Amino acid sequence: MAFSQFQPIGALTGVSFAISSSKVLRLADENGPEPPKDSTVLLPTMTTIDGMEGTVSSTTSTDCQSVKIMFDILIIGAGPSGLCAAKTFLQHNPTTNIVILDSHSTVGGVWSKERLYPTLRTNNLYPTMDFSDFPMKDVGIGRPGHHITGEEMHAYLTAYAHHFDLMKRIRFNTRAVRVHQVQEAAPSSDDGWKVDVHELGNPTTTTTLKAKKLVMATGILGVPNMPSLKGSETLDAPLLHSSALGPRYQDVLQNPHINRIAVLGGSKSAYDTVYLAATTGHKVDWIIRKSGRGPSWVFPSHTKIGPFKAWREKLVTRRIFTFMSPCVLPDHSGKHISWIRDFLHTNKVGKAMTKRFWKILHADTIRDCCYREGKAEKDKNFSLLEPNHSPFWYGTSSGTLNYEQDFKALVTSGQVTVHRQDVSHLSPHTIHFFADDAGKETLTGIDALICATGYSPQPPVDFFPPELHFHLGIPTTTDSLSNQQKAIWATYDQEADEVITKRFPQLIPPPPSIPTLTPTSVLCSPKTQESKQYTPWRLHRGIAPPTLTTSHTRNSLVFLSMHSNITNIPRIELQCLWSLAYFHDKIKDTVVSQQVLYKDTALFQRWCQLRSPLGHGRQYPDLNFDQLPYWDWLVADLGLKVRRKKSVWKELVSPYGSEDYRGLVEEWIEKYGINKGKGGEQVRRESEKRP
């Protein structure tokens, strides 16, 4: 389809008006990749819809052209969560007016084409990354027993978008920059939200879109966290974040003048960066700061439990093993087996068994990772990667050795040198360390520095005004909160800590505290280059703003995938269905006071923080052994059957996956009599009128 034939915005809104094809703007940059067929465009005129959809007036601005259009649902992000949300909402009501915005030129989010590089793979083995209603095998993607590559993941999500006819609803190369809450004279649940967007390559034109419902599906990988290093402007070599490896692959990793690459960071993304640099023939200096939390656990996809070979990813979705975790979430496993968790965490014998389980898991992980094998100097280099504490505390900051080549061999061969030191400053092609008897003072001859230093909790879209942040439960700088607001959360956090301490005293205190980062090695916001402390995400069920949930706008905004867990797809599908139910006021037993809801939200957030203090729990839910109880929680809210297995035994020992939730959307629609946008009560009234 030619660009001039793309559907104008009126085709999506149901509003008809004529416009010259010469005034239709391309979605993709003129010099960028061609956008997919059937993608949508923006208009260079201002169109406002006053009151009801279909009432259109147009004006022209001489300085900045803008568009104001009303949508039923606006989704920000065309990654797995955004695509699944659109599919779920349309499955319920095919006539829903939905538009998806994405700053990339292709679908996929972190799996978009422009963010891929050759060695990028999921931590998951095939087929655990496919949606329940669109198996990868049906489109010939993935290989049994292999980790799914970035290219395969992108191809799968592209096929998913085409299969469910979502492409025509996506505006590519369109970045949402600011969100405002609509405040009408007569408040209603349909007041909605205004979103200011910029087109890539045309940042001077602001387009304002209005939506009754807003879905933030940007995830938690939107704002790279760059280190503020003294002298960075003098390095005279590429300095980039690992999130830019896709766009910068050719000019950095394929540059014949770059031979020695330094990598800063100890997370799974650092492993991936080191592997990419080493397998492209570079000498790698891997720097893991002493002042940080140290390296994360990264282990093989399988382990041995006695004589049995266990798939780690599915190990944590077997209910019997989830009972080993001190979890504050409601137990929906059923009366026949729910006693097991109580026994393991309250009985003296049960506590001993639980402690023994985690001790064995720790020892087995060290064995699987081979950290303590060999005493040669090359083996000591690899042993520096052993984390400081038990995997119990790390959540999903750990990862899987999803590489084709032997990672340990790359390190022990001398091609990769590990440094456990803090960076003092940079100078031309040189990294300087603080004085340390155990390491070098400088690394010279550095041709590039790649920072695999994670992501900021700062939302990638600005919510305005800042006073709104507290009510939405989104991360904000502590100085933007009033003393009263700080006191509110402090009180609820203290109450939550008391509950957690009473039930699971082993979580308090957490492992030895992480030393404070040195001023020259502190992480900062890339937008300000200043160190900032952000509050954590505080969302009802990890999805909905706590204050809005108890107000007249309770069903107008959700956040998807502000989460980290190993088995992502079932969680995404359940969060999307939960959001659909939430938008229609069909969440079971959630009509509670603001005080109760805040207490529940604080308990969930504080437990996540105390459960995974060395993972991401201090910023957002980081669920590993506790992801199945979280799924149970959402399914129970939906009023649907929680236990999906055919017998108590299978419920206890069989792993859960997407296949267990196949058809759940249909179950929900059938249960509540909701279809094509009609509520169950409306359907009942209409049926009574029929003769």
C-alpha positions, -999 to +999 in steps of 0.1 A: +000+000+000+014+034-009+019+060+017-008+083+001-033+055+006-028+052+044-060+057+064-064+092+078-073+096+114-110+100+105-111+064+095-103+054+130-126+077+148-156+072+126-155+109+118-157+118+081-139+148+066-120+154+035-083+162+034-058+165+006-034+136+003-005+160+001-013+170+037-012+135+051+020+130+071+041+098+069+046+079+101+081+068+094+111+092+091+119+099+054+153+084+059+141+056+081+126+022+074+093+020+056+063+016+080+042-015+078+012-016+056-021-004+070-004+018+096-021+051+104-010+087+101-014+121+117-030+151+102-014+186+100-046+204+111-062+210+145-094+190+148-113+192+181-142+170+191-164+189+216-185+168+239-196+139+218-176+120+192-184+131+157-188+169+163-157+182+145-143+217+142-110+226+126-085+255+132-050+262+119-020+273+140+008+293+124+035+282+148+026+247+158+000+225+143-020+202+165-047+176+164-073+168+191-092+136+185-113+115+209-108+078+212-124+051+233-091+036+244-056+049+238-027+025+243+008+037+246+033+010+236+031-016+208+051-042+227+037-075+239+015-058+265+001-031+243-007-056+215-023-081+239-044-053+255-057-041+221-066-077+212-083-083+245-104-052+243-114-058+207-122-094+215-148-081+240-161-053+217-148-053+180-163-018+175-141-002+202-123+028+189-087+019+198-054+035+187-019+024+197+011+047+199+047+036+196+079+055+192+095+027+172+089+021+134+080-016+140+061-036+166+076-054+196+088-027+220+121-041+233+117-067+205+112-041+178+134-045+147+156-014+155+165-027+190+177-061+179+213-073+176+226-107+165+231-124+199+199-111+216+177-139+230+150-143+255+158-160+288+129-184+279+131-216+260+106-224+233+076-225+236+071-205+268+068-170+252+037-175+230+002-162+238-024-188+247-045-181+216-016-178+191+009-206+194+044-200+179+043-234+162+013-223+142+034-197+124+066-218+123+086-197+148+110-211+174+128-244+179+121-269+207+148-268+233+162-235+221+161-200+234+139-177+213+160-152+194+153-116+191+145-119+154+121-148+162+104-127+189+100-097+166+086-119+138+062-136+162+048-103+176+045-089+140+026-120+130+004-116+162-004-080+153-013-090+117-034-120+129-056-099+151-057-070+126-039-046+149-015-030+124-040-005+111-045+008+146-008+016+153+008+049+149+045+042+146+073+068+151+050+086+175+062+094+210+038+103+238+055+130+258+029+143+283-003+131+298-030+154+314-061+144+332-092+159+316-111+180+341-146+188+329-171+211+347-194+181+354-170+152+364-178+118+350-160+085+345-156+094+308-137+126+313-106+107+303-071+119+294-053+141+270-020+129+256+005+152+238+025+134+212+054+142+188+062+126+155+097+113+150+116+139+130+090+166+136+093+175+173+080+210+169+045+198+161+025+187+191-005+165+185-030+163+214-051+131+215-080+126+239-091+092+252-118+080+276-095+052+287-057+052+288-035+022+289+002+027+297+019-003+282+054+011+281+068-014+306+098-007+329+125-005+302+118+029+289+143+052+305+179+040+304+199+047+336+232+062+327+261+066+352+273+101+359+310+097+355+334+125+360+353+133+328+329+114+305+331+142+280+368+136+276+367+098+270+371+104+232+354+071+225+318+060+221+299+060+255+265+044+253+239+025+273+233-012+265+198-004+253+214+013+223+232-019+212+207-025+184+209+010+168+246+013+175+256-022+165+272-013+131+291+018+142+304+003+175+305-035+174+314-036+136+338-007+137+373-019+127+389+009+148+372-004+180+392-032+195+389-029+233+355-024+249+347-018+286+314-029+300+300-014+332+274-033+352+267-067+368+232-075+357+219-099+330+221-071+305+258-068+313+263-105+306+245-100+272+267-070+264+299-088+273+289-118+253+281-097+222+314-078+225+335-109+230+319-129+202+325-101+178+362-104+185+367-076+210+389-076+241+365-069+269+371-053+303+341-060+325+337-036+354+314-045+383+313-019+410+322-028+446+299-001+458+269-017+440+250-049+447+275-069+428+268-094+400+234-110+395+228-147+394+229-160+358+226-198+355+219-226+330+182-231+320+182-265+337+193-278+370+193-312+388+171-320+417+183-354+429+183-377+399+159-354+380+166-327+354+145-297+361+136-268+338+142-237+360+116-216+343+089-241+349+102-250+384+090-216+397+055-221+383+049-254+401+027-247+431+047-270+454+078-249+450+059-216+452+049-226+487+086-224+497+085-186+493+073-163+521+044-147+502+018-123+516-005-126+486-039-143+493-036-181+489-061-193+463-047-228+459-076-245+476-083-261+510-068-294+500-033-280+496-032-244+510-022-258+544+012-266+530+023-229+529+012-224+565+030-255+576+062-245+558+063-210+573+047-214+608+056-249+619+091-255+634+097-285+612+083-267+582+106-238+587+135-261+589+125-277+556+121-243+539+155-231+552+171-263+539+154-259+505+169-225+500+203-236+512+203-265+487+191-243+459+220-219+467+246-247+466+231-262+435+232-229+417+268-223+426+275-258+412+256-252+381+274-220+374+308-235+381+319-204+401+342-224+424+357-249+400+394-247+394+422-227+412+441-213+382+443-176+377+418-178+348+393-196+371+397-168+397+388-143+370+355-162+365+349-166+402+346-128+405+312-132+390+298-152+420+270-130+436+274-119+472+242-135+485+217-163+481+195-163+449+166-161+474+171-123+475+176-114+438+142-119+422+143-117+384+174-096+382+190-130+377+188-146+343+196-175+321+228-185+302+210-183+269+241-183+247+253-205+219+289-204+230+303-213+264+302-181+284+327-193+310+352-202+283+351-166+270+360-154+305+386-180+314+403-176+279+415-142+288+393-125+262+372-111+291+388-096+322+366-090+352+372-060+375+354-056+408+362-019+413+347+016+414+352+041+387+368+073+398+368+092+365+375+091+328+401+106+306+410+101+269+406+063+262+412+056+299+391+045+329+405+054+363+396+035+394+396+045+431+427+034+449+424-003+456+451-028+466+433-056+449+430-041+414+445-019+387+444+019+390+436+025+353+424+008+321+440+023+291+434+019+254+396+018+258+379+023+225+343+022+238+324+021+271+290+004+273+270+010+304+247-020+312+234-001+342+197-009+340+168+015+338+154+044+358+121+039+376+111+073+361+081+068+338+090+074+301+059+097+298+055+128+318+022+130+338+012+166+344+009+183+368+035+167+392+009+168+420-009+140+401+019+116+407+010+108+443-026+099+434-015+078+404+010+058+424+038+064+398+075+070+407+082+106+414+111+125+430+108+127+467+110+165+467+078+166+446+057+151+475+043+172+502+051+164+538+016+152+543+019+128+513+052+115+526+036+109+560+007+090+545+029+064+528+053+063+557+024+053+580+011+027+556+046+013+550+052+010+587+019-009+592+029-032+562+063-039+578+046-049+610+024-074+592+053-088+572+075-091+602+049-110+621+042-135+593+077-138+578+104-125+602+131-140+580+125-111+555+135-085+581+163-075+583+172-081+546+208-092+536+236-068+546+228-034+532+244-023+499+271+004+505+262+039+494+273+047+459+303+070+457+293+105+443+312+099+411+297+065+405+260+073+412+233+065+387+213+093+374+185+103+351+198+108+315+175+137+311+190+158+339+224+142+345+217+147+382+213+121+408+177+116+418+158+094+442+125+081+430+096+067+449+086+031+439+056+022+418+025+020+441-003+005+421-034-014+431-027-050+421+004-036+404-019-022+377-043+006+387-038+040+404-049+036+440-066+070+444-084+069+411-097+034+419-118+049+447-129+081+428-153+089+399-124+082+375-117+048+389-118+030+356-100+052+332-063+044+335-041+013+339-004+005+338+007-028+322+040-046+327+053-024+355+066-058+366+094-082+363+090-120+363+104-150+345+073-162+327+059-130+313+032-140+288+006-155+312+010-124+334+005-101+305-026-119+294-041-118+329-032-081+334-049-073+301-081-092+310-081-077+345-078-042+329-108-050+307-128-060+338-116-029+357-127-006+329-162-021+331-164-021+369-164-059+371-135-065+395-147-087+423-148-072+459-129-040+451-154-015+463-134-006+494-125+026+512-094+046+501-077+037+534-081+000+529-069+002+493-039+022+503-030-003+530-033-032+505-012-013+480+015-005+506+016-041+518+021-054+483+048-028+475+067-033+508+066-071+505+080-069+470+108-046+483+117-069+512+113-101+492+137-090+463+159-062+478+188-072+455+165-074+425+140-048+413+116-051+442+126-017+456+111-001+425+083-024+412+070-060+417+098-085+410+082-119+412+101-152+408+087-180+430+057-158+437+044-152+402+019-180+403+002-166+435+000-132+417-017-148+387-041-165+412-048-131+427-059-116+394-080-146+383-098-145+417-105-108+411-121-117+378-144-141+396-132-170+375-118-205+385-084-201+399-073-237+400-069-247+363-055-283+366-076-315+364-066-329+398-051-319+431-019-338+423-014-320+390-023-287+407+005-293+431+033-305+408+025-295+372+039-262+360+015-234+349+018-217+316-002-198+290-020-229+279-037-231+313-054-198+307-065-205+271-101-192+266-101-172+298-114-140+280-143-160+266-150-174+301-151-139+315-174-126+287-198-156+292-198-152+330-207-115+330-229-115+299-209-087+284-203-084+247-201-056+222-198-032+250-230-041+268-230-046+305-247-077+319-276-056+334-282-040+300-283-074+283-308-087+309-331-057+304-330-061+267-338-098+269-368-090+292-382-067+265-382-094+239-416-112+233 
